[in-house]
Amino acid sequence: MRITFLLLATLALASQSAQAQCNLAVPGGFKGTNLTNCSVDLSWNTVSGASYYVVEYRVTGSTNWQYSDHINSNSFTVGSLLSYTSYDFAVASYCNDSTTTGFSNVIIKMTKKCSTPGNLVTSSVTSNSATLSWQQVCNASPFTVQYKKSSDTKWTTVSNIAGTSVSLTGLAAGTTYNWKVKATCGSDKSSYTTPVNFTTQVTASQHKNVVFVVLDDARYDISTLTGAPSWFQTPSINRIANEGVNFQITIPATSQCSPSRATYYTGLYPHENGVTKNGASLSGEFPLIQQILKDHGYYTGFVGKYGQYLGQPKGFDWTATSDGDIYNNALYHFNGKDTTIQGNIIDVYPQLATSFLNSVPQGKSFVLFYFTRAPHDPTVPTDADANLYQDQQMPFPSNFQFYTSNYPSFYTNFKWNAADTFAVNDLKRRTFQTIKGTDDNLDTILTWIEVRNWLDSTLIIFTSDNGMLMGEHRMDGKVLALEESIRVPLFIRYPAWFAPNTIISDEIASNIDIATTLLDFADIPNTYGFQGLSLKDLGNRTVHRKSFLYEYAGDPLNGAFRSVRTLTGKYVKSYCSQTTEEFYDLVNDPSENENHIFNPEYATTIDQYRSLLDSLRGAFGDNANINNKDCQLISGAQRLVNNEDESEGLNQVMVQPNLTWGSFIIYFKNLEGKPTVIRVFDYLQHEVYRMETSTDAWLTEVDCTRWSSGVYFVVAEQPGNTYTEKLVVRH
């Protein structure tokens, strides 16, 4: 009996001791933060001796508590709550024997309204479908999506979406859409998200793009399709003509770099836009075709040579130009930043073009002006092409002799004298080499378009800014109205307009037609005063051009002139102190070897051409007051000729003219074939021009319109030798 009493007393004392040990404080500092539509963060002060905590919560007014048990820290997030609902929360501290002294006072918190979904993403966009997705919202289902064309006001609704994505079908190609989404959280709904945009892909027939390729100083016969030798193959260039149209008679308004390019941009004759010769600048008052296309939604890009003194390209979203007639390691202006890119421009330009093409925003049509500097002299082929055609016979001109009578006196200027036969062959070989490299790299651009199935919906134009005399009449250069100077290739591929292998030989096309043609392609009315025809209409013969006005404003060496070129003849009027006219019969004398201006058999025809010239000048607003220059028609062979016998064995540097304001020619005969550096210094010995060469004969035109007036020295430096000529620039 005594033993039993002692045992019971001991158990009672133990029980009282245990109860005394679990006399924990109710957690203080209880609060709720970071409320969302479905959760709340609860926290409280740590209770000394507590083994764990329990949180209880219920909808305010309800009798049914829910519990979160065995919480081992002094904070806890309660989830899966109803949105926009009031809840009661309390917390208790527990001993390890699962006893407690009770729960804290209740705090009341209201959850937020149903949250709008985030991270809206559009993926798998095709021409007629797209997948829309968004981030899950806690305790939300289903979702509702609305979408519409950006130009519409009415939304289409897709309801009861169980997941966090939906696929749309039956969309219009090449169209921008807006979409938004809202969530349902029980009886509560979120607001719609801010709309986001996407643009469906265009189909091949809708993706109307432009690739406009311009060579520099490439005359008309640079393809086998227009007179190049059969061994010279240019598959990419020929493909454009073979799969499209070949305009066999194409003439720029003025056959010179800057005037020709300004005409591309403005759609105007040089006498209208003011860029009548190299060194002239283009004012900002003229609408530019590239800006017009940009304003109508095209993504516009320019690669290459924009034009001397025309500034940086205007009206383009993306630009990359190179400085000077430099082929290797040139300085580039790339989207407003200057950078030197290693390599030959023939290889670099297509890389830049590809960069532009890869930057075109999804769904946008693009316009690429690809204006290479090749084959402009001093012509430098790529290393891969430098040894091509060494065993091929160059197409040497059959009329490599100067006029014997009835030619303008300014023809005798050294500027128009070809070097020797070797120089002509060397220039032609390097020209073919650089065009071959350009053709190889043109394939890169065509392939980029073709793999996207956009080739047939892309207008591809291939041409050159001007022609080039290369020994014909023993002359070398451009701007003159002679055929080799003014005729350029023009191939266009666009199946919607031209059937394959179309040849147009009975209409005259021109660079003034490019801007008008691009307007026609983009379905933009010509409200800009462009003076050209649409080449679509000319090629389809819904309009005609059988005669063309050619112009040159003159320079310090050469008189200004105007010319009419028809399908059968050519009349040239030079503005000289004495009457200076030319007339060539292009049917019986296509090489223009004889000026028939005094031939009585052509008198009536010549009068008709004179009247035609006046009519064309009036039609195109050519009312310029042209000053006569001191020049005349020469009846005998009078010109400056290099005496090659006297110079045999000598290295010579020659400058013509040695008094100039705009440009001059440097001619260096390097009979020993040594590496040569040609440099020009001002009177303070500052270098203003530099060129390196190792060819046997070297001739180039240097633009000095921006040089200060004064004395300059042209120096040819070789190992052990220096040759110097003086030059005077006077403005």
C-alpha positions in Angstrom: 0.0 0.0 0.0 2.9 2.4 0.9 4.7 1.5 -2.3 1.6 2.1 -4.5 1.1 5.6 -2.9 4.7 6.6 -3.4 4.5 5.5 -7.2 1.4 7.6 -7.7 2.9 10.5 -6.0 6.0 10.3 -8.1 3.9 10.2 -11.4 1.9 13.2 -10.3 5.0 15.2 -9.5 6.4 14.2 -12.9 3.2 15.3 -14.7 3.2 18.6 -12.8 6.9 19.1 -13.7 6.1 18.5 -17.4 3.2 21.0 -17.5 5.4 23.6 -15.8 8.1 23.1 -18.5 5.6 23.8 -21.4 4.4 27.0 -20.1 5.4 28.8 -23.4 4.6 32.4 -24.2 2.2 33.1 -27.0 4.2 34.3 -30.0 4.4 38.1 -30.2 4.9 40.5 -33.1 2.6 38.4 -35.3 2.0 40.0 -38.7 1.2 39.3 -42.4 3.1 40.8 -45.3 3.5 40.4 -49.1 0.0 39.6 -49.8 -0.9 38.3 -53.3 -4.1 37.1 -54.8 -3.4 33.6 -53.3 -0.8 33.9 -50.5 0.5 35.8 -47.5 3.8 35.8 -45.7 3.4 35.4 -41.9 6.1 36.1 -39.3 6.3 36.3 -35.5 8.9 36.7 -32.7 10.8 33.5 -31.8 9.5 31.9 -28.5 12.3 30.5 -26.2 11.9 26.8 -25.7 9.4 26.3 -28.5 9.8 23.1 -30.4 7.7 24.2 -33.3 4.8 26.4 -34.3 1.3 25.9 -35.7 -0.5 28.4 -37.9 -4.3 28.3 -38.2 -6.3 30.3 -40.7 -9.9 30.5 -42.0 -12.1 32.7 -44.2 -13.3 35.4 -42.0 -16.7 34.5 -40.6 -16.2 30.8 -41.2 -16.0 28.2 -38.4 -13.7 25.9 -40.2 -10.0 26.4 -39.4 -7.2 25.0 -41.5 -3.8 24.3 -40.0 -0.2 24.3 -41.0 1.7 22.1 -38.5 5.2 21.7 -37.3 6.7 24.9 -38.6 10.3 25.0 -37.5 11.0 28.7 -38.1 9.4 32.0 -37.1 7.9 32.6 -40.5 5.6 30.8 -43.0 3.9 31.5 -46.3 0.3 30.4 -46.6 -0.7 29.6 -50.1 -3.7 28.4 -52.1 -5.8 31.2 -50.7 -8.8 32.6 -52.5 -8.3 35.9 -54.3 -9.8 39.1 -52.9 -11.0 37.3 -49.7 -10.6 38.2 -46.0 -8.8 35.6 -43.8 -8.2 35.2 -40.1 -4.7 34.1 -39.0 -3.3 33.0 -35.6 -0.1 31.3 -34.5 0.8 29.1 -31.4 4.1 27.8 -30.0 4.3 24.2 -29.1 6.5 22.1 -26.9 8.0 18.8 -28.1 5.2 16.9 -26.3 2.7 18.7 -28.6 1.3 20.9 -25.9 0.7 24.6 -26.1 -0.5 27.4 -24.0 -2.7 28.7 -26.9 -2.9 30.7 -30.0 -2.2 34.4 -30.5 -4.8 37.0 -31.2 -6.2 36.8 -34.7 -5.0 39.1 -37.4 -7.2 39.7 -40.4 -5.8 40.1 -43.9 -7.4 40.6 -47.3 -5.8 38.8 -50.3 -5.4 40.9 -53.5 -7.5 40.7 -56.6 -6.7 38.0 -59.2 -3.2 38.9 -60.7 -2.7 39.6 -64.4 -0.5 37.1 -66.1 3.1 38.1 -66.8 5.9 37.2 -69.3 3.8 37.2 -72.4 5.6 35.5 -75.3 4.7 34.9 -78.9 6.4 31.9 -80.6 6.2 29.6 -83.6 4.9 32.5 -85.8 4.1 31.5 -89.4 2.3 33.2 -92.1 -1.1 32.1 -90.7 -0.5 30.9 -87.1 1.2 31.7 -83.8 1.5 30.3 -80.3 0.8 32.6 -77.3 2.0 31.8 -73.8 2.2 33.5 -70.4 3.3 32.9 -66.8 1.0 30.9 -64.5 -1.0 32.9 -61.9 -1.4 31.3 -58.5 -4.7 29.4 -58.2 -5.8 30.7 -61.6 -7.7 28.8 -64.2 -9.1 29.1 -66.8 -7.6 32.0 -68.8 -9.1 34.2 -71.5 -7.2 35.6 -74.5 -8.3 38.4 -76.8 -6.5 39.2 -80.1 -7.1 41.4 -83.2 -5.4 43.0 -86.2 -3.6 46.1 -85.0 -5.7 48.1 -87.6 -9.0 46.7 -86.2 -11.0 47.8 -83.2 -12.9 44.6 -82.5 -11.3 41.8 -80.4 -11.7 38.1 -80.9 -12.0 36.2 -77.6 -10.7 32.7 -76.8 -12.2 31.5 -73.5 -11.7 28.6 -71.0 -8.0 28.1 -71.7 -7.0 25.5 -69.1 -3.2 25.9 -69.5 -0.9 28.8 -70.0 -0.7 28.8 -73.8 -2.9 28.8 -76.8 -2.3 28.4 -80.6 -4.0 30.8 -83.0 -4.7 29.7 -86.6 -6.3 31.3 -89.6 -4.3 34.5 -89.3 -3.6 36.8 -92.2 0.0 36.7 -93.6 2.3 39.7 -93.2 -0.1 41.3 -90.6 0.6 42.8 -87.2 -1.6 41.5 -84.4 -2.3 42.6 -80.8 -3.1 40.2 -78.0 -3.8 40.2 -74.3 -4.8 37.7 -71.6 -6.6 37.7 -68.2 -6.8 35.1 -65.4 -9.8 33.7 -63.5 -9.2 33.0 -59.8 -12.4 31.4 -58.5 -15.1 34.0 -58.6 -12.6 36.7 -59.2 -11.0 37.8 -62.5 -7.9 39.8 -63.3 -7.8 42.7 -65.6 -6.4 42.1 -69.1 -2.7 42.6 -69.6 -1.3 45.4 -71.7 -1.5 44.3 -75.3 1.6 43.0 -77.0 2.3 42.8 -80.7 3.5 40.2 -83.2 3.6 40.1 -87.0 2.9 37.0 -89.0 5.4 36.0 -91.7 4.7 37.0 -95.2 4.3 34.5 -97.9 6.9 34.4 -100.7 4.5 36.3 -103.0 4.0 39.0 -100.3 7.6 39.5 -99.2 8.3 42.2 -101.8 12.0 43.2 -101.5 14.5 45.1 -103.5 18.2 44.4 -104.2 19.8 47.1 -106.2 23.3 46.3 -107.3 25.6 49.0 -108.8 29.1 48.5 -110.0 31.6 51.4 -110.3 33.0 52.3 -113.7 31.8 49.0 -115.3 30.9 49.6 -118.9 28.2 47.7 -120.8 30.3 44.8 -122.1 31.3 43.2 -118.8 29.1 40.1 -119.4 29.1 37.5 -122.2 25.5 38.6 -122.7 26.6 42.1 -123.7 29.9 41.5 -125.5 32.5 40.2 -123.0 34.8 37.4 -124.3 33.5 33.8 -124.0 36.1 32.8 -121.4 34.8 35.4 -118.9 32.1 33.8 -116.9 29.8 35.6 -114.5 27.1 33.1 -113.6 25.5 35.2 -110.9 25.3 38.4 -113.0 24.2 36.4 -116.0 21.5 34.6 -114.0 19.8 37.9 -113.3 19.5 38.6 -117.1 18.8 35.0 -118.1 15.9 34.8 -115.6 14.7 38.3 -116.4 15.3 41.2 -118.8 18.4 42.6 -120.5 18.1 46.2 -121.4 20.8 46.4 -124.1 20.8 50.1 -124.5 21.1 51.8 -121.1 22.6 55.3 -120.6 23.0 57.4 -117.5 22.0 61.0 -117.6 25.6 61.9 -116.9 28.3 59.3 -117.0 30.2 60.1 -113.8 30.2 58.7 -110.2 28.4 61.4 -108.2 25.9 62.6 -110.8 24.8 59.1 -111.6 24.3 58.2 -108.0 22.4 61.4 -107.2 20.1 60.6 -110.1 19.4 57.2 -108.6 18.4 58.8 -105.3 16.4 61.7 -106.7 15.0 60.4 -109.9 16.1 63.6 -111.5 18.6 64.8 -114.2 21.8 66.4 -112.8 20.7 69.8 -114.1 17.6 69.4 -111.8 19.3 68.1 -108.6 22.4 70.1 -108.9 25.0 67.3 -108.9 26.3 68.0 -112.3 29.8 66.7 -111.7 32.0 65.1 -109.1 32.6 67.4 -106.1 29.0 68.8 -106.2 26.9 68.1 -103.2 23.2 67.2 -103.0 20.9 69.6 -101.1 18.3 68.4 -98.7 15.3 69.7 -100.6 14.8 66.7 -102.9 12.7 63.7 -101.9 15.0 60.6 -101.9 13.6 57.3 -103.2 15.2 55.4 -100.2 13.5 57.7 -97.7 10.1 57.3 -99.5 10.4 53.5 -99.4 11.4 53.7 -95.7 8.4 55.9 -95.0 6.2 53.3 -96.7 7.3 50.5 -94.3 10.4 49.1 -96.0 13.5 48.4 -94.0 16.3 50.1 -96.0 20.0 49.4 -96.1 23.0 50.7 -97.9 26.4 49.0 -98.5 29.4 50.4 -100.4 30.0 53.7 -102.2 27.3 56.4 -101.7 29.0 59.1 -103.8 31.9 61.6 -103.5 30.8 64.6 -101.4 27.2 63.4 -101.2 27.8 62.9 -97.5 26.8 59.8 -95.5 23.8 57.9 -96.8 20.4 59.5 -96.1 17.1 57.7 -95.8 18.4 54.3 -94.7 17.9 52.3 -91.5 21.2 50.6 -91.8 24.4 51.8 -93.5 28.0 50.6 -94.2 30.2 52.7 -96.5 33.9 52.6 -97.2 36.3 55.5 -97.6 38.1 56.4 -100.8 39.0 54.1 -103.7 40.8 51.8 -101.3 40.4 48.1 -101.8 42.3 46.5 -98.9 41.8 47.1 -95.2 39.5 50.1 -95.8 38.0 52.4 -93.2 34.3 51.9 -93.0 31.5 54.0 -91.6 29.3 51.4 -90.0 25.9 52.7 -88.7 27.6 55.9 -87.6 30.8 54.4 -86.2 34.2 54.3 -87.9 36.0 51.0 -88.0 38.7 49.5 -90.2 37.8 46.1 -91.6 40.6 43.8 -92.8 40.3 42.3 -96.3 39.4 43.3 -99.8 36.2 45.3 -100.2 35.1 42.7 -102.8 34.9 40.2 -99.9 33.9 42.6 -97.1 30.9 44.1 -98.9 28.9 40.9 -99.1 29.6 40.2 -95.5 28.2 43.6 -94.6 25.2 42.9 -96.9 24.5 39.7 -95.1 24.7 41.5 -91.7 22.0 43.9 -93.0 19.8 41.1 -94.3 20.0 39.3 -91.0 19.0 42.5 -89.2 15.8 42.9 -91.1 12.9 42.8 -88.6 10.6 39.8 -88.8 7.8 40.4 -91.2 9.4 43.5 -92.8 10.2 43.8 -96.5 13.6 45.2 -97.2 15.4 47.4 -99.7 19.2 46.9 -100.1 21.3 49.3 -102.2 24.5 47.3 -102.8 26.9 49.8 -104.4 30.3 48.2 -104.8 33.5 50.2 -105.6 34.7 47.6 -108.0 36.1 47.8 -110.7 37.0 51.5 -110.2 40.7 52.2 -110.8 43.2 51.7 -109.1 41.7 48.2 -109.4 42.9 45.6 -106.9 41.4 42.1 -107.2 41.2 39.7 -104.3 44.2 37.4 -103.6 42.2 34.5 -104.9 41.6 36.2 -108.3 44.9 38.1 -108.7 46.3 35.5 -111.2 43.2 34.9 -113.3 43.2 35.3 -117.1 47.0 35.7 -117.4 47.0 33.5 -120.5 43.8 35.0 -122.0 43.9 37.5 -124.8 42.3 40.7 -123.6 39.7 42.3 -126.0 41.8 45.0 -127.3 39.9 47.8 -129.2 40.1 47.7 -132.9 40.1 51.5 -133.1 43.2 52.2 -130.8 44.0 55.3 -132.8 43.0 58.9 -132.2 40.7 60.8 -134.5 42.3 62.3 -137.5 39.7 65.0 -138.1 36.6 66.7 -136.9 36.9 66.1 -133.2 36.5 68.6 -130.2 39.7 70.2 -129.2 39.4 69.1 -125.6 39.7 65.5 -126.8 43.4 66.3 -127.0 43.8 66.7 -123.3 46.0 64.1 -121.7 43.0 63.2 -119.5 41.6 61.3 -122.5 44.8 59.7 -123.7 45.1 56.0 -123.0 48.5 54.8 -121.8 50.2 52.2 -123.9 48.9 48.8 -125.1 50.2 47.1 -122.0 48.4 49.5 -119.7 45.1 48.9 -121.6 45.5 45.1 -121.3 46.5 45.4 -117.7 43.5 47.5 -116.8 41.2 45.2 -118.6 42.6 42.1 -116.9 42.3 43.7 -113.5 38.7 44.8 -114.3 37.8 41.3 -115.3 39.4 39.9 -112.1 37.5 42.3 -109.8 34.2 41.7 -111.6 34.7 38.0 -111.2 35.2 38.4 -107.5 32.1 40.6 -107.3 30.1 38.0 -109.2 31.2 35.2 -106.8 30.1 37.2 -103.8 26.9 38.4 -105.4 25.9 34.7 -105.2 26.0 35.0 -101.4 23.2 37.6 -101.5 21.1 35.7 -104.0 21.5 32.5 -102.0 20.4 34.2 -98.8 17.2 35.3 -100.5 16.6 32.1 -102.3 16.8 29.8 -99.3 13.9 31.8 -97.8 11.8 31.3 -100.9 11.8 35.1 -101.6 13.7 35.2 -104.9 10.7 35.5 -107.1 9.2 38.3 -105.0 12.4 40.3 -104.9 13.1 42.9 -107.5 16.8 42.5 -108.4 18.4 45.3 -110.4 22.0 45.1 -111.7 23.8 48.0 -113.4 26.7 50.4 -113.3 27.0 54.1 -112.5 28.8 54.9 -115.7 30.8 53.4 -118.6 34.5 53.8 -119.4 36.7 54.3 -122.4 39.5 51.8 -122.3 41.6 52.6 -125.3 38.9 53.2 -127.9 40.1 56.2 -130.0 43.2 55.9 -127.9 41.4 57.5 -125.0 40.7 56.6 -121.4 38.0 57.9 -119.1 34.3 58.7 -118.8 31.7 61.6 -119.2 32.3 61.9 -122.9 29.3 61.0 -125.0 31.1 58.1 -126.8 29.4 54.7 -126.6 32.0 53.0 -124.3 31.7 55.9 -121.9 28.0 56.2 -121.6 26.6 52.7 -122.0 26.1 50.5 -119.0 24.6 47.0 -118.3 21.1 46.8 -117.0 19.7 43.4 -116.0 16.5 43.0 -113.9 15.0 39.9 -112.4 11.4 40.0 -111.3 9.2 37.2 -112.8 5.9 39.1 -112.2 7.1 41.7 -114.7 9.6 40.0 -117.1 9.7 36.5 -118.6 13.1 34.8 -118.6 15.6 35.7 -121.4 13.8 38.9 -122.3 16.0 41.2 -124.4 15.0 44.8 -125.0 17.1 46.3 -127.8 14.7 48.8 -129.3 14.1 51.0 -126.2 16.6 53.2 -124.3 16.7 52.8 -120.6 18.4 55.1 -118.1 19.4 55.6 -114.5 16.7 58.3 -114.3 14.2 55.3 -114.5 15.4 53.6 -111.3 13.5 55.7 -108.8 10.3 55.6 -110.8 10.6 51.9 -111.2 10.9 51.4 -107.4 7.8 53.5 -106.9 6.0 51.3 -109.4 7.2 48.1 -107.6 6.0 49.4 -104.2 2.7 50.6 -105.6 3.5 54.2 -104.6 2.1 56.9 -106.9 4.8 59.2 -108.5 3.8 62.4 -106.8 7.5 63.4 -106.4 8.3 64.7 -109.8 10.6 61.9 -110.8 11.6 62.3 -114.4 12.1 58.7 -115.5 9.9 55.9 -116.8 9.0 52.7 -115.1 11.2 50.0 -116.5 8.3 47.7 -116.1 6.4 49.7 -118.6 9.4 50.2 -120.9 10.1 46.5 -120.9 6.5 45.6 -121.6 6.4 48.4 -124.3 3.4 50.2 -122.8 5.7 53.3 -123.0 8.5 54.0 -125.4 11.8 55.8 -125.4 13.6 55.9 -128.8 15.7 59.0 -128.0 17.6 60.1 -125.0 19.1 63.4 -123.7 22.6 63.0 -122.3 24.3 65.9 -120.6 27.7 67.0 -119.1 28.2 70.3 -117.3 31.9 70.6 -118.2 35.0 71.1 -116.1 38.3 73.1 -116.3 39.6 70.8 -119.1 36.5 70.0 -121.1 33.6 71.9 -122.5 30.0 71.3 -121.5 27.9 69.5 -124.0 24.5 68.0 -124.6 23.8 64.9 -126.7 20.9 63.1 -128.3 21.3 59.3 -128.6 18.7 57.4 -130.6 18.6 53.8 -131.8 20.4 54.7 -134.9 22.5 57.8 -134.4 24.1 60.3 -132.0 24.4 64.1 -132.1 26.7 66.0 -129.7 26.7 69.7 -129.2 29.7 71.1 -127.3 29.4 74.6 -125.8 32.6 76.1 -127.2 33.8 79.5 -128.5 33.4 78.1 -132.0 30.7 75.8 -133.3 31.6 72.3 -132.2 29.3 69.4 -133.1 29.5 65.7 -133.7 27.2 63.3 -135.5 27.8 59.5 -135.6 25.9 56.9 -137.7 25.5 54.1 -135.2 24.1 51.7 -137.8 27.0 51.9 -140.2 29.7 53.0 -137.8 28.9 51.6 -134.3 32.5 52.3 -133.2 32.0 56.0 -133.9 35.2 56.3 -135.9 33.9 59.1 -138.2 32.2 62.4 -137.3 29.7 63.1 -140.1 28.9 66.6 -139.1 30.1 68.1 -142.4 28.9 65.2 -144.6 26.1 66.6 -146.8 24.4 63.2 -147.0 23.5 63.6 -143.3 22.6 67.3 -143.4 18.8 66.7 -143.2 19.2 64.1 -140.4 21.5 66.3 -138.4 19.0 69.2 -138.6 16.4 66.8 -137.2 18.7 65.9 -134.3 19.3 69.5 -133.5 15.6 70.1 -133.3 15.2 66.9 -131.2 17.9 68.1 -128.8 16.1 71.4 -128.3 12.8 69.5 -127.7 14.3 67.1 -125.2 16.0 70.0 -123.3 12.7 71.8 -123.1 10.8 68.6 -122.0 13.2 68.0 -119.1 13.5 71.6 -118.0 17.1 71.9 -119.1 17.3 75.7 -119.2 20.8 76.0 -117.8 22.8 79.0 -119.0 25.8 77.2 -120.3 29.0 79.2 -120.7 31.0 78.6 -123.8 34.6 77.3 -123.3 37.6 78.1 -125.4 37.3 75.0 -127.6 36.6 74.1 -131.2 36.4 71.3 -133.7 39.8 70.2 -134.8 40.3 69.3 -138.5 43.7 67.6 -138.1 45.5 65.3 -135.7 46.4 67.6 -132.9 46.9 66.2 -129.4 49.4 65.5 -126.7 51.0 62.1 -127.4 53.5 60.5 -125.1 56.7 59.9 -127.1 57.3 56.3 -126.0 60.6 56.1 -127.9 62.1 59.0 -126.1 61.0 57.6 -122.7 62.3 54.2 -123.4 64.1 52.9 -120.3 63.0 55.8 -118.1 60.6 55.8 -115.2 58.3 58.8 -115.6 55.7 60.5 -113.4 53.5 62.9 -115.4 50.7 65.2 -114.2 48.0 66.6 -116.5 46.9 69.3 -116.3 49.5 70.7 -113.9 47.2 73.7 -113.3 43.7 72.6 -112.2 40.8 73.3 -109.8 38.9 70.0 -109.8 40.9 67.0 -110.8 44.1 65.9 -112.4 45.7 62.7 -113.9 48.8 61.0 -112.5 50.5 58.8 -115.0 53.6 56.8 -114.0 55.5 54.5 -116.3 57.3 52.0 -114.2 59.4 50.1 -116.8 61.5 48.3 -114.1 58.4 47.0 -112.4 59.5 48.1 -108.9 57.1 48.6 -106.0 56.2 52.3 -106.2 54.5 54.7 -103.8 52.8 57.7 -105.3 52.3 60.5 -102.9 51.1 64.1 -103.1 52.4 66.8 -100.7 51.3 70.3 -100.1 53.9 73.1 -99.7 54.1 72.4 -96.0 55.1 68.8 -96.8 51.7 67.4 -95.5 50.7 64.3 -97.4 47.3 64.7 -99.0 47.2 61.6 -101.2 48.9 58.2 -101.3 48.7 55.2 -103.5 50.9 52.1 -103.8 51.4 50.2 -107.1 53.7 47.7 -108.7 52.2 47.7 -112.2 54.3 48.7 -115.2 52.1 51.6 -116.1 49.7 53.3 -113.8 47.2 56.0 -114.5 44.5 57.4 -112.2 42.4 60.5 -111.8 42.6 62.4 -108.5 39.8 64.6 -107.2 41.2 67.8 -105.7 38.1 69.9 -105.4 38.4 70.1 -101.6 42.1 70.9 -101.6 43.3 74.4 -100.8 44.7 76.5 -103.6 48.5 76.3 -103.8 51.5 74.4 -105.0 51.6 70.6 -104.6 54.3 68.1 -105.4 53.5 64.6 -106.9 56.2 62.2 -105.9 56.9 58.7 -107.1 59.1 56.8 -104.7 60.9 53.6 -105.5 63.8 51.8 -103.8 66.8 54.1 -104.7 64.8 56.5 -106.9 62.4 59.4 -106.5 60.6 61.2 -109.3 58.8 64.5 -108.7 56.3 66.7 -110.7 54.8 70.1 -109.6 51.0 70.7 -109.5 49.2 73.9 -109.0 45.6 73.9 -107.6 43.7 77.2 -108.1 40.1 77.6 -107.2 
